Structures are given as C-alpha cells and as structure tokens.
Amino acid sequence: MSATVLVVEDEPAIQELIAYNLRNANYIVVCVNSAEQAVVKINEILPDLILLDWMLLGKSGIEFARSLRRDPRTRSIPVIMLTARVEEGDKVSGLEAGADDYITKPFSPRELIARIKAVLRRSLPEASDEILNAEGVRLNPMTHRVTVINQEDGFREKELLVSPTEFRLLHFLMAHAERVHTRAQLLDRVWGDHVFVEDRTVDVHIRRLRKVLEVAGKADLIQTVRGAGYRFSTRNEDAF
C-alpha cells in the first residue's frame, strides 16, 4: 500500500529532486509551494506524511506545523521538517511545533528515504513493504498477494484471490493486529477520509474477506467486537 507524501517546498529544484526520489521509492507524491496551497491539497487528499520546509513565503513551516497539530483531522499526520537551520535551538523549536523528525539541508536522497520509512513504520505500519505473517496467512505488499499454508492440505502454500479493496483492508488489519477499529476508522484509513461511502460498506467487505479466508479455514482471524468494530486476531476471546 503506497503512502502518499505531501511535499511543501518553495524551491523548485529541491522540490523536483525530492519528488523524483520519492516516486522512485514507490511513494505517491503531491507537491505544493506554500502552506496555503498545502491546506487546499490536504482538504482534497489526506496525506500519510508531510515533508515541510521551514522557510516558506507567507506562513512559515513552523506556523503551519502548529496549525496541523491543532486540527483534529491533521493532528496525527507525521511531519518531517526540512531546513538549512542547524542550531540545536532551531531543531528543538521544530520538534516542539509538532514535527516528528528534522532533516537539515543539504541532505542525501538515501537519508531522506530512510527517515521517511522510519517515521511511517511508527505511524503507518500498513504503508510498509514488510511481509506480514500470522497463523499461516502471508500478505506480501510488494506482489499484492495473499497466500495461506494449511496443515490439512499437506502444508502447501495456496494463493487467495482478493480484490484490491479487500487486500487493503486485510493489510491494514494485519498491520494493526489485535487492535479494534470502528467502521469510521476503517473507512478513513482504508478508503480515505475524502471518500464518502456508508459505514455498512465496511461490513460488506468484511464478509467478502471472511469468505475468501474461509476457504483456508482462516475466517475467524477477522473478528467482530460487539459495540466496537473489527480486528485481526489470532485469539478467540471476546470475538463475535
């Protein structure tokens, strides 16, 4: 599941360099030149991470970071500050404004990608390329394949046919195993908060996902928690 990165940078050469390297690393990249343009883009698509230049025309990166943290909709979006400021006090100011990390210019593309991956691993594990395994279910984000190993079938690996939406749903649930998510949370994180569909849409896709997993005897991994939502769990307590 590719993460969407919003790049807020007003220097065209740096913006182009960042976008080029992020796209090569399989990120979805959206670029803007100012905090004001960033607000418009955030209303259209809620990014998974924001690369934010400190020195912007108009509202500064620091001011914008503070406004992001005040807004409930953007409060949890990871922010990495980009700046030529190298003093310790400046770094502290950036972190206190709400930045999750801080990179000083000039920086190498490899360092930038490594920092982004580290931040996303903490805040958005479903955006990672890491292969997930649980109870014989194996999900590979790179190949978009879900396979199962069933003891009753001689431990042979079998590929399950899942739709793109069910794949994203399973990926999210497995990446956050044992956590309960409401329908609204799943709609925001799997479909996107800018997509307006009914809560019951989640129920339909959960049923489809269970039907696919049922073939391998794994349907009980997707659990309903009454009055709360759904979770992926290898334990049966309090399920259904």
C-alpha positions in Angstrom: 0.0 0.0 0.0 1.9 3.1 -1.2 2.0 6.0 1.2 1.1 9.5 0.0 3.6 12.2 0.8 2.8 15.9 0.6 5.9 17.9 -0.2 5.7 21.6 0.9 8.7 23.2 -0.6 9.0 26.5 -2.4 12.4 25.9 -4.1 11.6 24.3 -7.5 15.0 22.4 -7.8 14.7 20.9 -4.3 11.0 20.1 -4.8 11.8 18.3 -8.1 14.7 16.4 -6.6 12.6 15.2 -3.7 9.6 14.2 -5.9 11.9 12.3 -8.3 13.5 10.2 -5.5 10.2 9.6 -3.6 8.5 8.4 -6.8 11.5 6.1 -7.5 10.9 4.7 -3.9 7.2 4.0 -4.9 5.6 6.8 -2.9 2.7 8.8 -4.2 3.9 12.4 -4.3 2.0 15.6 -4.2 3.9 18.9 -4.4 2.9 22.4 -3.4 4.8 25.7 -2.9 3.2 27.1 0.2 1.3 26.4 3.4 -1.8 27.9 1.8 -1.6 25.5 -1.2 -1.0 22.7 1.3 -4.3 23.3 3.1 -6.1 23.0 -0.2 -4.4 19.7 -1.0 -5.0 18.3 2.4 -8.7 19.0 2.0 -8.6 17.0 -1.2 -6.4 14.1 -0.1 -5.3 13.4 3.4 -1.6 12.6 3.0 0.2 9.9 5.1 3.2 12.1 5.7 4.1 15.8 5.1 7.6 17.0 4.2 7.6 20.6 5.3 10.2 23.3 4.5 10.8 25.6 7.4 11.4 28.8 5.3 8.2 29.3 3.2 6.8 32.5 1.8 3.7 33.6 3.7 3.0 31.3 6.6 6.3 29.6 7.8 6.7 25.9 8.2 6.8 26.2 11.9 3.5 28.1 12.0 1.9 25.6 9.6 3.1 22.6 11.7 1.5 24.2 14.8 -1.8 24.6 12.9 -1.7 21.0 11.7 -1.4 19.8 15.3 -4.3 22.0 16.4 -6.6 20.5 13.8 -8.1 17.1 14.9 -8.2 16.0 11.2 -4.4 16.5 10.7 -3.2 16.1 14.2 -1.8 12.6 13.7 -0.2 13.1 10.3 3.6 12.7 10.6 5.6 15.8 9.7 9.3 15.9 8.8 10.8 19.4 8.7 13.3 20.3 6.0 15.6 23.3 6.8 19.0 24.8 6.4 19.0 25.8 10.1 21.5 23.7 12.0 21.4 25.2 15.5 20.2 22.9 18.3 17.6 25.6 19.4 16.1 25.6 15.9 15.8 21.8 16.0 14.1 21.9 19.3 11.7 24.6 18.1 10.8 22.4 15.1 10.1 19.4 17.3 8.2 21.4 19.8 6.0 22.7 17.0 4.9 19.2 16.3 7.5 17.8 13.8 8.2 14.1 14.1 11.7 14.4 12.6 14.1 17.1 11.4 16.4 17.0 8.3 18.9 19.7 7.6 19.9 20.8 4.1 21.8 19.6 2.2 20.7 16.0 2.7 21.1 12.9 0.6 18.1 11.2 -1.0 19.0 8.0 0.8 18.9 9.7 4.2 15.5 11.3 3.3 14.0 7.9 2.2 15.4 6.2 5.4 13.9 8.9 7.6 10.5 8.7 5.9 10.5 4.9 6.2 11.3 5.1 9.9 8.6 7.6 10.6 6.0 5.7 8.6 6.9 2.4 10.4 5.9 4.0 13.6 2.8 5.8 12.5 1.6 3.9 9.5 2.7 0.2 9.5 0.3 -0.7 6.7 2.3 1.5 4.4 5.4 -0.6 4.9 6.7 -3.1 2.3 7.2 -5.7 5.1 5.7 -9.1 4.5 3.1 -9.9 7.2 2.6 -13.5 8.5 0.0 -14.7 11.0 -1.4 -18.1 11.6 -0.4 -19.3 8.2 -1.7 -16.2 6.4 1.0 -14.4 4.4 0.5 -11.0 2.9 3.1 -9.5 0.5 2.6 -5.8 -0.1 5.2 -5.8 -3.0 3.5 -8.5 -5.0 -0.1 -7.8 -3.7 -0.5 -11.5 -3.0 -2.2 -13.2 -0.1 -1.2 -16.9 0.5 -2.1 -19.4 3.2 -0.3 -22.6 4.4 -2.8 -25.1 5.6 -1.7 -28.1 7.7 -4.6 -30.2 6.5 -3.5 -29.6 2.9 0.0 -31.0 3.5 1.4 -27.6 4.4 1.2 -26.5 0.7 1.0 -22.8 0.0 -2.1 -21.6 -1.7 -2.8 -18.2 -3.1 -6.1 -16.5 -2.2 -7.9 -14.3 -4.7 -8.7 -11.0 -3.1 -9.9 -7.7 -4.6 -7.8 -4.6 -4.3 -10.1 -3.2 -1.6 -10.1 -6.5 0.4 -6.3 -6.5 0.1 -6.0 -3.0 1.6 -8.5 -3.9 4.3 -6.6 -7.1 5.3 -3.3 -5.3 5.1 -4.5 -2.6 7.4 -6.0 -5.1 9.9 -2.9 -7.4 9.9 -0.6 -4.4 10.3 -2.6 -3.4 13.4 -3.2 -6.9 14.7 -5.2 -7.2 18.0 -6.4 -3.6 17.8 -10.1 -2.9 17.4 -11.1 -0.4 14.7 -14.5 1.2 14.2 -16.2 1.3 10.8 -15.5 5.0 10.6 -11.8 4.4 11.3 -11.6 1.7 8.7 -13.3 3.9 6.1 -10.8 6.7 6.8 -7.7 4.6 6.8 -8.6 2.1 4.0 -10.9 4.1 1.7 -9.7 7.6 2.6 -11.5 10.3 4.6 -12.3 12.2 1.4 -14.3 9.2 0.0 -17.9 9.4 1.1 -19.4 5.9 1.5 -21.7 4.4 4.1 -20.4 2.7 7.2 -22.1 -0.5 6.1 -19.7 -0.7 3.2 -17.2 -1.9 5.7 -19.5 -4.8 6.7 -19.9 -5.9 3.1 -16.1 -6.1 2.5 -15.5 -7.8 5.9 -18.0 -10.5 4.8 -16.2 -10.9 1.5 -12.8 -11.1 3.1 -14.0 -13.7 5.6 -15.5 -15.7 2.7 -12.1 -15.7 0.9 -10.3 -16.7 4.2 -12.9 -19.4 4.9 -11.6 -21.5 2.0 -8.4 -22.0 4.1 -10.2 -22.2 7.4 -9.0 -18.8 8.5 -12.2 -16.8 8.6 -12.1 -16.5 12.4 -9.0 -14.3 12.2 -11.3 -11.4 11.2 -13.3 -10.8 14.4 -16.3 -8.7 15.2 -16.2 -7.0 18.6 -19.7 -6.1 19.6 -20.3 -2.4 20.0 -16.8 -1.5 18.9 -15.8 -2.7 15.4 -13.4 -5.2 13.8 -10.0 -6.6 14.5 -7.5 -9.1 13.1 -6.6 -11.5 15.9 -5.1 -15.0 16.4 -7.0 -15.2 19.7 -10.7 -16.1 20.0 -11.5 -14.3 23.3 -14.4 -11.8 23.2 -14.9 -12.3 19.5 -18.3 -12.0 17.8 
